[in-house]
Amino acid sequence: MSRRRIFLLSPAHCGGKRAAILLNERATFPLAQRLHSSSGVALGEAFSFLSGLYFRGKLAYAERFTRPPVDQRGVLVITTDRGLMAADAPVGPRELREFGTVDIRPDHPQYREPLARDLARLSQDADADVVLLGSVATGKYVDVLLEFMGERLLFPPEFVGRGDMSRGALLLRAVREGKELAYEPVAGAIRQGRRAAKVGPP
């Protein structure tokens, strides 16, 4: 039987122009109207709007290939101040605004402590690999993740040398073709390299 697999998605930027468009209370497009309603929108849906192709690719890929343990969510999003949240968790304007006020730094308590709490819980299930769909070139995610996941923390080596748009296109192509990417442990991996070849339209 294949090992269980959980995906961790790096977050979208919540302080840019697209965030301002989505958070505008006078916006009339459906996503903004739902965000400002009492029910809010799914975190993954909001981040897909904020980040475009890259987050949309990460979300589609993770939903396609996750194999979570029983009673666990298979697609979790790293947030700036709430640790790990399920991609389908509802959020509203308040959450998005607060996400945009906290720096992602391993030494920032507001970021680190909730993330460490959730990773400690996640690390208790030794039968599941954890795949990071996000940048491994710096320590802003992997420094904390490696403390708890160790060799179980994997990433797609095809990410190395690609920009965000290329990664998003790569993931959407994998979903379309039904072919999961190869993974390797983040620990000890080459995390930076030459720019990879371009991927065709998603």
N, C-alpha and C positions, 0 to 999 in steps of 0.2 A: 504494500500500500504506500502511496506517495506521502511524504511528510506534509504536515499541515503548513499553511503559508499565510502570513499576515503582511499586509502592505502598510507602510508609513509614508504619507505624502507630505512633502514640504509645503508650507503655506503660500498663499498669494499675498502680494503687497497690498495693504489696506490703507495706505496713505497717499496714493497717487490720484491722477486725474479720473481714472475709471471708477475708483472708490467714491470720489466726489459726485460723479454722475449718478451712481447707484444710490447714494445716500441723500440725494436731493429730494426733499419732501414734495416738491412740485413736479417731479419726473412722472411722465404718463405712460412709460412702457411697462408691460405686464410684470416683469421681474421686480422692478422698483416698487410697484404698487403692492405686490405680494409681500415684499420685504417689510414695508411699513404697515402691513396689516397685523392683526393680533396673532396670526399663525406663523408669520415669518417665512423663511425659505430654508431649504437644506443648505448646510455649510458648503458642501461640494458644488452646489449650483451657484451659490454666490461667488465662490472662489474661481469657478470656471469663467464667470463673467469678468472678474477682476484680472485674471491672468491670461485668458484667451486660450490659444492652442496648447500651451504647455500643460496647464492644469487640466484642461479637458482631456488631453492624452493620458495623463497620469490616472485620472479618475476612471476613464473608460477601461484602461488596461488593468487596473487593480480590481475593478468589479468583474472583469472577464476571467481573471486567473486566480483570484483568491481561493484558498481552501482553509477556512478558519476552523479552529477547534469548536466543538459543540458549545453552544451558548456564548460564543465570543463574536465580536464584530471583526470582519476581515479587512476592512478599509478604514484606517484611522488617519486623521490629519494632525500634524504637529501645529500647535498654535503658539502665539507669543506669550500668553498669560493664563491659559487654561489646560495646559498639558496636552494630552491626546484626546481628540474628539472624533466621534463617528462621523463619517462623511455625510450621513443622512440626518445628523442632528439639526434641529431647527435653530436658526439664529435670526436676530433682528438688527435694526440700526445700532442699538447700544453695543452689542457684541462687536460688530464690525469696527465701530469707532474706537473701542478699547483695544482691539487687536492692533490698530494703527499707532498706538501710543507707547508700545513696549519694544525695546530693542532686542533682537535675537543675539544674545551673547552668552556663552556658557557660564560666565561669572555673574550674570544678572539674576538675582534671586527670584524676581517676578516671573522670569522665563524658566529658569532652571528648576525651581522647587516643584511646581505642578508637573513638569515633564518627568522629573526624577520619581515622583510619587507614582505616576502611571506606568513608567517603565519598570519599576520594582514589581508592580502587580503583574505586568505582562511577562516578565522574566521567569515567573513561577511555572509557566507552562513550557517545559523543556522539549516537548514534542513538536513545537512549531518554529519554523524559520521566520525571520523577520526581514523583509526586503524594503530598503529605503529607496523611494523614487524621489530623488532630490539631489542637490549638490553634495559631492563628497570632497570637493577640492579644498574646502576650508573646514575648520573645526566647529562651525556654528551649530551644526546638527550632530555630526559624528562624535564629537568629544563626549557628549553626554550619553548618546546611544551606546557607544562602545563600552562604557562603564558597566552597563547593565546587560547588554546582549552579547558582548564578546564575539566569538567566532560565529554566532548565530546571525549576526547582522550582515546581510548580503546586499549587493547592489548590481545592476547590469553594467558590466565593463564597457559595453557599447556607448555608455553615457560619456566616457572620458573623451575630451576634446570636442564635444558638441555644445552648442549654445542651446538656450531654452527652446527656441522654435524647432530646431532640429531634433531635440529630444521628444518634443510633443509629436512631431510627424512620425518619428520612429515608433513610438508607442501606439499611435493610431493605426499604423500599417500592421503592426503585430496583431492588433485586435481584429482588423479586417481579414488577415490571413489565418487567424487562429493559431499562431505560432508564438509560444512563450519564449522570451529572451533567456539567454544563459545568465547565471549569476555567479558571483564569487564573493568570498568574505571581504568586507571593507578592511579589516585588520590586515596589514601587510600588503595591501593592493597598491598598484600604481594608480594614483588618483588624479593625476594631471598628465596631459600629453598633447600631441599634435592634434590639430583640428581634424575631425573625422570627415569622411565623405558625406556629401549632402544626401538627404532622403527625398524621394519624389513627393508629389502632392499627397496629403493624407486622404 
